[in-house]
Amino acid sequence: MGENLENNEWVKGDFPGETGFTTPDNYFAGLTERINARVFTEQMKSTVPANGGYTVPAGYFENLTSAILAKTTNENALPQRKIVRLWHSKLLKYASAACFLLIAGSGLYFNIQQQPVNYADLAAEQMLYDIDEQVIIEHIEANQATQPKSSAADAELENYILNNYSQNDLVTGL
């Protein structure tokens, strides 16, 4: 009975229910793939010959020197010229020309669409920003005193002009 107690303590250990053996995380998830890989590796090793799989034809090294000399010192042989055509087909020529015309035409189109810059107008606009606010207020007050009140016909005419003409039309008409 003394031996039986010792064996029970050995099996149980300090932690009841645990045997002391553990497996790594995801061990069983990749076990099949590892076994198949090892079997495949062993099969591949068995198909490779004992000399490493590389063989040399019989008499290769004995004839090697003479074969090289025959190819390099043959003075009667003309060098082979390889002709590489720049334009392989007519289609490539026409496609290249079409692409060039398309790019050049689009460049011209977008260049024409841009409005020319009038630097005199830009300078005049900048001068308006440089005027002091007090000077503008005094000018408006002075003009209001001297100008008569506009009639309803003048207001209608002004609305018609503003609604039917652009700012560029008005400036060029002055």
CNS distance restraints for C-alpha pairs under 8 A (distance, minus, plus):
assign (resid   1 and name CA) (resid   5 and name CA) 6.50 0.50 0.50
assign (resid   2 and name CA) (resid   6 and name CA) 6.51 0.50 0.50
assign (resid   3 and name CA) (resid   7 and name CA) 6.27 0.50 0.50
assign (resid   4 and name CA) (resid   8 and name CA) 6.23 0.50 0.50
assign (resid   5 and name CA) (resid   9 and name CA) 6.23 0.50 0.50
assign (resid   6 and name CA) (resid  10 and name CA) 6.23 0.50 0.50
assign (resid   7 and name CA) (resid  11 and name CA) 6.25 0.50 0.50
assign (resid   8 and name CA) (resid  12 and name CA) 6.04 0.50 0.50
assign (resid   9 and name CA) (resid  13 and name CA) 5.61 0.50 0.50
assign (resid  11 and name CA) (resid  19 and name CA) 7.06 0.50 0.50
assign (resid  12 and name CA) (resid  16 and name CA) 5.55 0.50 0.50
assign (resid  12 and name CA) (resid  17 and name CA) 7.00 0.50 0.50
assign (resid  12 and name CA) (resid  18 and name CA) 7.27 0.50 0.50
assign (resid  12 and name CA) (resid  19 and name CA) 7.02 0.50 0.50
assign (resid  13 and name CA) (resid  18 and name CA) 7.88 0.50 0.50
assign (resid  13 and name CA) (resid  19 and name CA) 7.55 0.50 0.50
assign (resid  23 and name CA) (resid  27 and name CA) 6.53 0.50 0.50
assign (resid  26 and name CA) (resid  30 and name CA) 6.71 0.50 0.50
assign (resid  27 and name CA) (resid  31 and name CA) 6.15 0.50 0.50
assign (resid  28 and name CA) (resid  32 and name CA) 7.65 0.50 0.50
assign (resid  30 and name CA) (resid  34 and name CA) 6.33 0.50 0.50
assign (resid  31 and name CA) (resid  35 and name CA) 6.22 0.50 0.50
assign (resid  32 and name CA) (resid  36 and name CA) 6.18 0.50 0.50
assign (resid  33 and name CA) (resid  37 and name CA) 6.07 0.50 0.50
assign (resid  34 and name CA) (resid  38 and name CA) 6.22 0.50 0.50
assign (resid  35 and name CA) (resid  39 and name CA) 6.25 0.50 0.50
assign (resid  36 and name CA) (resid  40 and name CA) 6.11 0.50 0.50
assign (resid  37 and name CA) (resid  41 and name CA) 6.14 0.50 0.50
assign (resid  38 and name CA) (resid  42 and name CA) 6.23 0.50 0.50
assign (resid  39 and name CA) (resid  43 and name CA) 6.25 0.50 0.50
assign (resid  40 and name CA) (resid  44 and name CA) 6.22 0.50 0.50
assign (resid  41 and name CA) (resid  45 and name CA) 6.22 0.50 0.50
assign (resid  42 and name CA) (resid  46 and name CA) 6.27 0.50 0.50
assign (resid  43 and name CA) (resid  47 and name CA) 6.53 0.50 0.50
assign (resid  44 and name CA) (resid  48 and name CA) 6.64 0.50 0.50
assign (resid  48 and name CA) (resid  52 and name CA) 6.58 0.50 0.50
assign (resid  48 and name CA) (resid  53 and name CA) 5.78 0.50 0.50
assign (resid  49 and name CA) (resid  53 and name CA) 5.20 0.50 0.50
assign (resid  56 and name CA) (resid  60 and name CA) 6.72 0.50 0.50
assign (resid  59 and name CA) (resid  63 and name CA) 6.34 0.50 0.50
assign (resid  60 and name CA) (resid  64 and name CA) 5.96 0.50 0.50
assign (resid  61 and name CA) (resid  65 and name CA) 7.48 0.50 0.50
assign (resid  63 and name CA) (resid  67 and name CA) 6.14 0.50 0.50
assign (resid  64 and name CA) (resid  68 and name CA) 6.25 0.50 0.50
assign (resid  65 and name CA) (resid  69 and name CA) 6.25 0.50 0.50
assign (resid  66 and name CA) (resid  70 and name CA) 6.06 0.50 0.50
assign (resid  67 and name CA) (resid  71 and name CA) 6.39 0.50 0.50
assign (resid  68 and name CA) (resid  72 and name CA) 6.22 0.50 0.50
assign (resid  69 and name CA) (resid  73 and name CA) 5.69 0.50 0.50
assign (resid  69 and name CA) (resid  74 and name CA) 7.89 0.50 0.50
assign (resid  70 and name CA) (resid  74 and name CA) 5.86 0.50 0.50
assign (resid  87 and name CA) (resid  92 and name CA) 6.58 0.50 0.50
assign (resid  87 and name CA) (resid  93 and name CA) 6.55 0.50 0.50
assign (resid  88 and name CA) (resid  92 and name CA) 6.95 0.50 0.50
assign (resid  89 and name CA) (resid  93 and name CA) 6.88 0.50 0.50
assign (resid  90 and name CA) (resid  94 and name CA) 6.33 0.50 0.50
assign (resid  91 and name CA) (resid  95 and name CA) 5.98 0.50 0.50
assign (resid  92 and name CA) (resid  96 and name CA) 6.06 0.50 0.50
assign (resid  93 and name CA) (resid  97 and name CA) 6.28 0.50 0.50
assign (resid  94 and name CA) (resid  98 and name CA) 6.07 0.50 0.50
assign (resid  95 and name CA) (resid  99 and name CA) 6.19 0.50 0.50
assign (resid  96 and name CA) (resid 100 and name CA) 6.23 0.50 0.50
assign (resid  97 and name CA) (resid 101 and name CA) 6.20 0.50 0.50
assign (resid  98 and name CA) (resid 102 and name CA) 6.04 0.50 0.50
assign (resid  99 and name CA) (resid 103 and name CA) 6.18 0.50 0.50
assign (resid 100 and name CA) (resid 104 and name CA) 6.11 0.50 0.50
assign (resid 101 and name CA) (resid 105 and name CA) 5.83 0.50 0.50
assign (resid 102 and name CA) (resid 106 and name CA) 6.10 0.50 0.50
assign (resid 103 and name CA) (resid 107 and name CA) 6.19 0.50 0.50
assign (resid 104 and name CA) (resid 108 and name CA) 6.30 0.50 0.50
assign (resid 105 and name CA) (resid 109 and name CA) 6.07 0.50 0.50
assign (resid 106 and name CA) (resid 110 and name CA) 6.19 0.50 0.50
assign (resid 107 and name CA) (resid 111 and name CA) 6.09 0.50 0.50
assign (resid 108 and name CA) (resid 112 and name CA) 6.16 0.50 0.50
assign (resid 109 and name CA) (resid 113 and name CA) 6.34 0.50 0.50
assign (resid 110 and name CA) (resid 114 and name CA) 6.72 0.50 0.50
assign (resid 118 and name CA) (resid 122 and name CA) 6.65 0.50 0.50
assign (resid 119 and name CA) (resid 123 and name CA) 6.16 0.50 0.50
assign (resid 120 and name CA) (resid 124 and name CA) 6.24 0.50 0.50
assign (resid 121 and name CA) (resid 125 and name CA) 6.11 0.50 0.50
assign (resid 122 and name CA) (resid 126 and name CA) 6.19 0.50 0.50
assign (resid 123 and name CA) (resid 127 and name CA) 6.32 0.50 0.50
assign (resid 124 and name CA) (resid 128 and name CA) 6.58 0.50 0.50
assign (resid 125 and name CA) (resid 129 and name CA) 6.80 0.50 0.50
assign (resid 126 and name CA) (resid 130 and name CA) 6.56 0.50 0.50
assign (resid 127 and name CA) (resid 131 and name CA) 6.67 0.50 0.50
assign (resid 131 and name CA) (resid 135 and name CA) 7.05 0.50 0.50
assign (resid 131 and name CA) (resid 136 and name CA) 7.37 0.50 0.50
assign (resid 132 and name CA) (resid 136 and name CA) 6.75 0.50 0.50
assign (resid 133 and name CA) (resid 137 and name CA) 6.30 0.50 0.50
assign (resid 134 and name CA) (resid 138 and name CA) 6.20 0.50 0.50
assign (resid 135 and name CA) (resid 139 and name CA) 6.20 0.50 0.50
assign (resid 136 and name CA) (resid 140 and name CA) 6.25 0.50 0.50
assign (resid 137 and name CA) (resid 141 and name CA) 6.20 0.50 0.50
assign (resid 138 and name CA) (resid 142 and name CA) 6.12 0.50 0.50
assign (resid 139 and name CA) (resid 143 and name CA) 6.23 0.50 0.50
assign (resid 140 and name CA) (resid 144 and name CA) 6.14 0.50 0.50
assign (resid 141 and name CA) (resid 145 and name CA) 6.52 0.50 0.50
assign (resid 142 and name CA) (resid 146 and name CA) 6.81 0.50 0.50
assign (resid 143 and name CA) (resid 147 and name CA) 6.06 0.50 0.50
assign (resid 144 and name CA) (resid 148 and name CA) 7.88 0.50 0.50
assign (resid 150 and name CA) (resid 154 and name CA) 6.01 0.50 0.50
assign (resid 150 and name CA) (resid 155 and name CA) 7.08 0.50 0.50
assign (resid 151 and name CA) (resid 155 and name CA) 6.65 0.50 0.50
assign (resid 152 and name CA) (resid 156 and name CA) 6.28 0.50 0.50
assign (resid 153 and name CA) (resid 157 and name CA) 6.14 0.50 0.50
assign (resid 154 and name CA) (resid 158 and name CA) 6.10 0.50 0.50
assign (resid 155 and name CA) (resid 159 and name CA) 6.22 0.50 0.50
assign (resid 156 and name CA) (resid 160 and name CA) 6.16 0.50 0.50
assign (resid 157 and name CA) (resid 161 and name CA) 6.24 0.50 0.50
assign (resid 158 and name CA) (resid 162 and name CA) 6.19 0.50 0.50
assign (resid 159 and name CA) (resid 163 and name CA) 6.01 0.50 0.50
assign (resid 160 and name CA) (resid 164 and name CA) 6.00 0.50 0.50
assign (resid 161 and name CA) (resid 165 and name CA) 5.68 0.50 0.50
assign (resid 162 and name CA) (resid 166 and name CA) 7.22 0.50 0.50
assign (resid 165 and name CA) (resid 169 and name CA) 6.07 0.50 0.50
assign (resid 165 and name CA) (resid 170 and name CA) 6.77 0.50 0.50
assign (resid 166 and name CA) (resid 170 and name CA) 6.44 0.50 0.50
assign (resid 167 and name CA) (resid 171 and name CA) 6.24 0.50 0.50
assign (resid 168 and name CA) (resid 172 and name CA) 6.09 0.50 0.50
assign (resid 169 and name CA) (resid 173 and name CA) 6.04 0.50 0.50
assign (resid 170 and name CA) (resid 174 and name CA) 6.61 0.50 0.50
